[in-house]
Amino acid sequence: MDLHEDIAVVKEIKDNFVFIEIIKTGACDNCALRGICHSNNRKNIHKIRNKLKLNIGDMVRVHISPGVRIFSSFLIFIFPIICMIIFYIISKFVIRLTENFSILLSFIGLLLSGIIIHSVDKKYANSINFEIVEKVKQ
């Protein structure tokens, strides 16, 4: 499995931790993790345990685990579809509503999935584990 690596800039150093800012690239616009790194075009600083000799302004290569990538992709692309289907099936075959109401409720399921995704993003965005792979030569 390939590694998801990005380039980041060291912004601050405290004890055994560095605070980095991931540099936004064109690939970020299509990435499922873009909300974690660059939400609302604000600078998002991540705190990472550091074992390298780094200085403020150094460029580093950081790694995001494949498990996080898979989970976020599922949450963003598959979960809304599953919610729509479940809401449709429940409204059509369990509650026995008409086709039009079942379709309407499936869109409500899509809206609910968006709210859930937003809540999960807010709750876990700062707990994503980044790892510094190496210092990038400038």
C-alpha positions in Angstrom: 0.0 0.0 0.0 1.4 3.4 -0.9 2.1 6.0 1.8 0.3 9.3 1.8 3.1 11.8 2.4 2.9 15.6 2.3 5.4 18.4 2.7 5.1 20.6 5.8 6.8 23.6 7.3 8.0 23.6 10.9 6.3 26.6 12.6 7.2 26.1 16.3 9.3 23.8 18.5 8.5 23.0 22.1 10.2 20.2 24.1 10.0 17.0 22.0 7.2 18.3 19.8 7.1 20.4 16.6 4.1 22.3 15.3 3.8 21.9 11.5 1.7 23.5 8.8 1.1 21.2 5.7 1.7 23.0 2.4 -1.4 22.9 0.3 -0.9 21.6 -3.3 -3.3 21.1 -6.2 -3.8 17.5 -5.2 -5.4 18.7 -1.9 -8.6 19.8 -3.7 -9.5 16.2 -4.5 -8.3 14.6 -1.3 -10.7 13.1 1.2 -8.5 14.4 4.0 -8.6 18.0 2.9 -10.8 19.1 5.8 -8.2 17.9 8.2 -5.4 19.8 6.7 -6.9 22.8 5.1 -10.4 23.4 6.4 -12.0 26.7 5.2 -8.7 27.9 3.8 -7.3 28.5 7.3 -3.9 27.5 8.4 -4.1 24.3 10.3 -1.2 23.6 12.7 -0.5 20.0 13.8 1.4 18.9 16.8 3.8 16.0 16.2 6.3 14.2 18.4 9.8 15.0 17.1 12.9 12.8 17.1 14.8 14.8 14.4 17.0 17.9 14.8 14.7 20.5 13.3 14.6 24.3 13.2 11.7 26.7 12.6 11.2 27.0 8.9 12.5 23.6 8.0 10.6 21.6 5.5 9.7 18.0 6.5 7.9 15.1 4.8 5.0 13.8 6.9 3.1 10.5 6.7 -0.6 9.9 7.3 -1.5 6.3 8.1 -3.4 4.3 5.4 -6.1 3.4 8.0 -7.0 7.1 8.4 -7.2 7.5 4.7 -9.4 4.5 4.2 -11.7 5.5 7.1 -12.0 9.1 5.8 -12.7 7.9 2.3 -15.4 5.6 3.5 -17.0 8.3 5.6 -17.0 10.8 2.8 -17.9 8.7 -0.2 -19.7 5.5 1.0 -21.5 6.5 4.2 -23.8 9.0 2.6 -24.9 6.5 0.0 -25.6 3.9 2.7 -27.6 6.4 4.7 -29.7 7.2 1.6 -30.4 3.5 0.9 -31.3 2.7 4.5 -33.7 5.7 4.8 -35.3 4.7 1.5 -35.7 1.0 2.5 -37.1 1.9 5.9 -39.6 4.4 4.6 -40.7 2.3 1.6 -40.8 -1.2 3.0 -41.1 -0.8 6.8 -43.2 2.3 7.2 -44.8 1.7 3.7 -44.8 5.3 2.5 -45.3 6.2 -1.1 -42.4 6.4 -3.6 -42.2 10.2 -3.5 -42.1 10.3 0.3 -39.5 7.5 0.4 -37.3 9.4 -2.0 -37.7 12.6 0.1 -36.7 10.7 3.2 -33.7 9.2 1.5 -32.5 12.8 0.8 -33.1 13.6 4.5 -30.8 10.6 5.2 -28.2 12.2 3.0 -28.5 15.4 4.9 -28.2 13.5 8.2 -25.0 11.8 6.9 -23.6 15.2 6.2 -24.3 16.4 9.7 -22.7 13.2 11.1 -19.6 13.6 8.9 -19.2 17.2 10.0 -19.5 16.2 13.7 -16.9 13.4 13.2 -14.6 15.8 11.5 -14.8 18.4 14.3 -14.3 15.7 17.0 -11.4 13.8 15.5 -9.6 16.3 13.3 -7.0 17.1 15.9 -6.4 13.5 16.8 -5.0 12.4 13.4 -1.6 10.9 13.8 1.0 12.4 11.5 4.6 11.1 11.5 7.6 12.9 10.4 9.4 10.8 7.8 12.4 13.0 7.0 13.7 16.5 6.7 13.5 17.8 3.1 16.5 19.4 1.7 15.8 23.0 0.5 
